[in-house]
């Protein structure tokens, strides 16, 4: 199958290209930055917007996997101009690509959306039946793109599949997950021991597996899925998993990374384990750093997270978790990597 991947030079794209190539597909990468992977063709991507011209890139293409889009900007910079950028890149450019796919004989269009198209946070599980109520401009722009796809392809021979992952983590992710990792590495005491939230995540190679499994699969046509690792955790639980993953990474012969080792001892203490580190890097005893969790009223943390400039704190205390069971049933799919295995690979590459 001949496949065009947009946004191919990004965090997810780099993993996806290799997986598609290894699965025997003929792959063309489209991005603003040149992609140089063995066995992968490259075409420059047009400027994303309503007038983006994909005609040459779509010649002979059987399926399109659309990853390209605007991910996020700091919330304190969100204004009318920012909203225009989000909708131009995420919604209008997706509409333009979908219209050209419909006229070019593309058979399957897979769109990487986000669970933010449903909600940025929720104390109830997000499912395929959840009424979309996006509150961020990012989420609204992704939902607008989804709606355009459904309208454009409804009377064409091109099938669509929409994936709405929660936060994606893995080696090279410099966004929200990378921020949390930096906090843990820093050794700064974190007032998160009392947080009782619930969040879903998906390791990038698990997400890539889902995309490859959906490709050309009639069971996925006309459906929207919420893929995840299937391990919903609180922020304190996630930090403990970081520590355990770091211990596993450091204990693997030949796996020690100087760039990580100089920053992160992997030692995490909290109110439940006040005397015993969950993970210890014995090679770093001369310069130990520990990410300490201590209790602090959760209601105050949530109130602080609503203040301008403290959006990262809100993400650490709020909940957003998804139901991936319909995807698992349709595809007979289960994650190749557990969360702990994904975290070890995130730390070790």
N, C-alpha and C positions, 0 to 999 in steps of 0.2 A: 504494500500500500504506500502511495506517495503522500507524505504529510508535510504541511507547513506549520511551523511553530512560531508564533509571534512572541515578542518579549523574550527571545531565546537566550539573550546574554545575561538575564537576571538570575537571582538566587535559585528559583525553582527550575528555570529553563535549562541551566547547565546540567542538572541531574536528569531532567526529562530527555534531553537530546541523546545522552548516552544510553538510557534505557530503551528508547525507541530504536536506535541503531542496533543495539544488541538483540532486540526482538525481531530483527530482519526487515525493518521498514526502510524505505527511501526517504530521507529526512532533509528538509530545507529549513534553515534557521533564518528568521527575519528579525532584525533588531537594528537600533541606531549604532551600537558598537559592534565591530566586526567579531564574528565567532569563528574560532579556529579549532575545531575538533575533528579528529580523523574520521573520515567517512561521512561528514556532514557538509552539505552545500550551504552557501550563504548568499542571501540577497539583502541589500539595504532596505530597512523599513522606512516608509514615508512618514512625514510629520503627522502625528495622530490628531485627527479632527474629522469634521463631517465631509471634507473633500479629499481625504486620504485615498490615494490610488494604489490598489493592490492587484490590478489586472495582470501585470506581468508575473508577479509572484505566484498567482493562482493557476497559471497554465498547467494543465494536466494533474492538478492536485485532487486527491480523493477525500482528504480530511484536513480540517484546520483545528489546531488547538490554540486558543486565544488566551495568552497569558499577559500580553502587554496592557499596561494601565498605570494610572497614578495611584500609588499606595497610600501615602499619608503625608501630612505636614503638621508641625506643632500646632496644637489646638488654639494657642493664643494668637496665631497668625491667620486663623480661619476668618475670611471676610468675603465680600461679594466677589472680589477678583479670584480668590481661591476657589469658590464654588464654581465659577465659570470654567476654571482650569479642570476641575474634577469632572464636570459634565462633558466638556469638550473631549477629554482624553478617554474617560471611562465609558461614557454613554454614546456620544455622537460618533466617535471613532469605531466603536463596536457595531453601531448601526450600519455605518458605511461598509465595514468589512463583511457583515452578514448579508447585506444587499448584493455585494459583488460575488460572494460565495453562491448565492442563490442563482445568479446568472452565469456562473462559471462551471456548473455541473459538480460542485462539491457535494459529497454524499453525507458527510457527518461533520458537525460543528460542535466542538467541546469548548465551553466557556468556563474559565476559572473565575468565579464570583467570590463571595465571602459570606460567612454567617452574619456579617454586619448588614447585609441586605434585609435580614429579618430583624435583628436587634443587636445593639452594641453590648448590652448586658441584660440579664434576665434571671430571675430566681426560679423560673420554670424551664424545663428542658425544651429546646428548640427542635421541632420536627418538621417534616414535609408539609404538615397541615397548619403550622403556625402562621397566623396572619402577619404579613410583613409590616413592621413598624420601625423602620430605620430612623435613628435620631441624629446620626452624623452625616455630613455632606458626602463622605466616602461611601457610606452605606446606601444613601439615596441614589448616588450616581451608579452604583452597582445594580441596584434594583431597576433603575431606568434602563440599563443595558439588557438585563434579563427580559424585561417586558418587550423591548424592541426585537430581540431575538425570536421570541414566541410569535409575535405578529408577522414578522418577515417570512418565517419558514412555514407558517401554518398551511399554505397552499403550494408548497414546493416539494421537490423530491429530496431535499436536504433535511436530514434529521438533526435534532439538537439534544445536547446533554449539558446540564448545568451542575457544577460542583461548587458547594458553599463551605469551604473548610473553615475551621476555627484557626487560631494562631498556628502558623507553620514554623517549625524549628529545625535546625540542622547547621552544619558547618557553613559559615559564610553569612548567616542571617544577622544583620546589623540593626534590625528594627527593635520592636518591643522585647522580644525574647533575649536579644543581645544586651539590652539595657538591664534586664534582671540579672543576667549572668555577670555583668560588670559590677552590679551591686554586691552580689555574693562574693566575687573575687576581691572586692575592695577591703573587706574586713570590717566595714562600718556596722555597728550594732543596728539591727533592723527591728522596729517595733511591730512585728507581724505575727508573733506567736499565738495571739488570740483570734486571728482572722479565720473565719469559718466559711469561706466562699467555696465555689465549685466551678472549675474551668476545664474545658476540653482543649486538647492540643493534637497536632498530627506531625509526626516526623516526616521530613521532606521525601525520603525514599518510600515511605508508606503511601504518601499522596501520589507520587509518580507511579507506583504500582496500580493505584486506582485508575489513573488516567489511561494507562496502557490497557488495563482490563476493560475499560469502557469503550475503547476505540473499536468502532465497527460492530459493536455488540447490540443487536436489536432490543435486548431486554432493557437497555438504558435509554432508548430513544424517547424523547418527549418527557424526560423526568429530571427532577432536581434532587440532588443528594447532599447530605451533610457528613462527609467522611471525617473520621477521627481515629486516634489510637485506641479508643475504647476505654481509656483510663482517666476518668475525671478526678482531678485532685484540687486541694486547696493550695493557696500560695505557700504556707509552711510546709506542706507535704512535698510540693515541687522543689523547694529549696533543699529539703532532706534528700530528695532523689538526686539533685545536683551533686551533693556531697558524696553519696554512694557511688554515683557514676564516676566522679573524679577519682575515688579510691580505686575503682576497677581499672580506670584508664592508667593511673600511675603504676599499678601493680603489673600491668602487661609488659613483658620484657621488650625493650627496644621502643616502647611507645611513648616515653616521656618527652614532652615538648618543652624546650627551654622557654618559649614565649609564654606558655601557660604556667609552667612550673615556677617562674619568677614572680608570678602574680597571685597564685591561688594555692593555698595549702590543702584545700578541700575539707577543712574542719568546720563543722556546724554544730553549735550548741543551742539548746532551747530549754524551756522550762521543764520539759519531760525528760531531757537528757542533760541535766545541768552539770554532771560530773564527767560524762564520757563523750568524747567526740564521736560523731557518726562515721567520720572518715578522717584518716590522718595520713599525711604524706611525710614519712620519716626522713626523706632526703632534704626536707626544708625546715628542719627544726631550728636552724640558725636564724631564719627570718620567717617565723610562723605568722600566718594571718588567719583569723577565724571570722566567719560570718555568723554573728550571734543573733539569735532570735529572743526577744524579750516581750512579755505581754504588755499591751496598751489597749485601752478601751476601743473596741472596734467601731462603735458609733462615732467617736471623735475622728478616727482615721477616715471614715466614709465622708464625714462632713468636710474635712480638710481636702479630700480628693475632689470636691466640687468647686474648689477655689481656682481662679485662673492660674495657669502655670503648673498645676499639680495633677494633671491628667494621668501621669504615670502612676501616681499613688492610687488613683481611682481604679486603674486596671488591676492593681495588686490586691484590691479589697472587694471588687465586684465579682459577680458570677456570670458566666455564659457557657453553657454546655449543650451538647447536641446529641441527637439520636441517629446513629449510623447504621442501625439494624436493617432498614430497607435496602441499603446499598449492599450489605453483607449477604442478604438473602438473594438479591437479584444476581449478584456476581459470584456467589459462593466464595466470597473474599474474606480473608482475615489478615491483619497486619503482619508483615514479615518481621518487624522489629517491635519489641515491647518499648515502653517509654524509657525504661532504664537503659536498654540497648541503644536506643536512639540518642540518649543523652551522652553515653560513652562515645558514640561516633561523632557527636557534635563537638565534644571536647577534644577528641583525638584526630578527627579528620578521616 
